[in-house]
Amino acid sequence: MDTQVIIVGGSYAGLSAALMLGRALKKVVIIDKGVRRNIQAHESHSYLTRDGENPNEIARIAREEVRKYKTVSFLDDLVTTVKQNENKTFSVLTEKNGTLTAYKVVLAYGVKDEMLPIPGYTDCWGNTVFTCPYCHAYEFAQKTIGVLLSGDMLLSMIKLILQWSTSLVVFLNGGTINQEHENIISKLKIPIVRESVKEIAHQNGKVKHVVIGNGKTHDVDAILAVAPFHLNNSQIVTDLGLALSEPFKLINVDAFGKTNIKGVFAAGDCATFVAQMSVASALGATVGVIAHKELVEEEFAELIQNV
Ligand SMILES: Cc1cc2nc3c(=O)[nH]c(=O)nc-3n(C[C@H](O)[C@H](O)[C@H](O)COP(=O)(O)OP(=O)(O)OC[C@H]3O[C@@H](n4cnc5c(N)ncnc54)[C@H](O)[C@@H]3O)c2cc1C
């Protein structure tokens, strides 16, 4: 077996792990199907040295940097599952390239956001419809922001987004709100629109207004929307027997990115709810170092045994 580490997912987390391992001369294969979580965003923020840059450009530069390391190779493919073998190696099954085997596996395959079935929602996603205030709210500071959310999480999102703008409109989209929260929101004089949202009217992904069921429109500059997200591939989790963390059912890892299965690591959005490119990169780099350390220990033990 030639490959030492297989990395599933070649974005910010996976490439950071690969950079570390490539610089340590390890034989690494990155398998990536190329659909990053923020692929639709025109601008990304909070990534030091690249604030405001197109995230696809950052990913392109990252890939180019990693490509310099000759022991690292790339496969444009989809991993369908990963299985642990009896000799403690791992078999990684792919759609186009059959089965690959390695001593260590790094899961850096991110999460998938569910799009709300509202016309215009997907077109504006990542630009004027956003889910993370730290990434996109600054650009809409003191502008009118719609909050498209209902249920118990609504009040905490309002608390947060008030840091950027006091001009808010809540769209419950037919959902519910508890009375105590409604009283607090009303005290703040934030309008609550109960009807379902019929459309997000926009021009090239730039929100113009929200159309509700009765045809009435509400002008907004941006929309904060919190929709469900889930791991990109749950078969891997089931087949490896990986433990998940609460409340988001992400891969449970320790501070070094180790999962409950020795030899399997996870980094980035699939292992933390702090969805930031910088965090994904840092966790990827951490996992790169720790996976390398495990390989060093194992290789050294074998060396000593054989001398
Ligand atoms: C709309 C939006 C805007 C955002 N804006 C910002 C921002 O401004 N600043 C910021 O710091 N963060 C931003 N984020 C968060 C950021 O996108 C994530 O934190 C970051 O992409 C996580 O990196 P990652 O490497 O963990 O996963 P991803 O970047 O999602 O990459 C995962 C990779 O794994 C691949 N993959 C998945 N499953 C498989 C499989 N089975 N086989 C092979 N490959 C697979 C995917 O195709 C993808 O290439 C934003 C997120 C969203 C949704």
The ligand as an ORCA input file, in Angstrom:
! r2SCAN-3c Opt
* xyz 0 1
  C     -23.409     31.097      2.070
  C     -22.195     30.983      2.939
  C     -21.294     32.021      3.020
  C     -20.173     31.901      3.826
  N     -19.321     32.955      3.942
  C     -18.223     32.832      4.701
  C     -17.344     33.955      4.878
  O     -17.597     35.039      4.374
  N     -16.243     33.773      5.653
  C     -15.963     32.574      6.254
  O     -14.945     32.467      6.922
  N     -16.799     31.515      6.122
  C     -17.913     31.621      5.367
  N     -18.769     30.575      5.261
  C     -18.445     29.318      5.940
  C     -17.455     28.499      5.077
  O     -18.028     28.271      3.805
  C     -17.137     27.164      5.740
  O     -16.786     27.356      7.086
  C     -16.018     26.458      4.999
  O     -16.354     26.265      3.640
  C     -15.728     25.115      5.652
  O     -14.659     24.521      4.996
  P     -14.554     22.930      4.906
  O     -13.267     22.639      4.228
  O     -14.825     22.336      6.225
  O     -15.814     22.481      3.997
  P     -16.241     22.928      2.535
  O     -15.605     24.207      2.154
  O     -17.722     22.870      2.494
  O     -15.631     21.792      1.611
  C     -16.006     20.464      1.698
  C     -15.480     19.770      0.446
  O     -15.720     18.361      0.556
  C     -16.281     17.895     -0.665
  N     -17.065     16.683     -0.403
  C     -18.200     16.559      0.314
  N     -18.593     15.281      0.364
  C     -17.681     14.588     -0.352
  C     -17.556     13.207     -0.673
  N     -18.410     12.317     -0.222
  N     -16.508     12.837     -1.456
  C     -15.617     13.759     -1.900
  N     -15.677     15.064     -1.638
  C     -16.701     15.476     -0.854
  C     -17.123     19.055     -1.152
  O     -17.414     18.932     -2.519
  C     -16.225     20.249     -0.811
  O     -15.313     20.525     -1.856
  C     -19.927     30.685      4.514
  C     -20.838     29.641      4.419
  C     -21.975     29.787      3.667
  C     -22.968     28.668      3.596
*
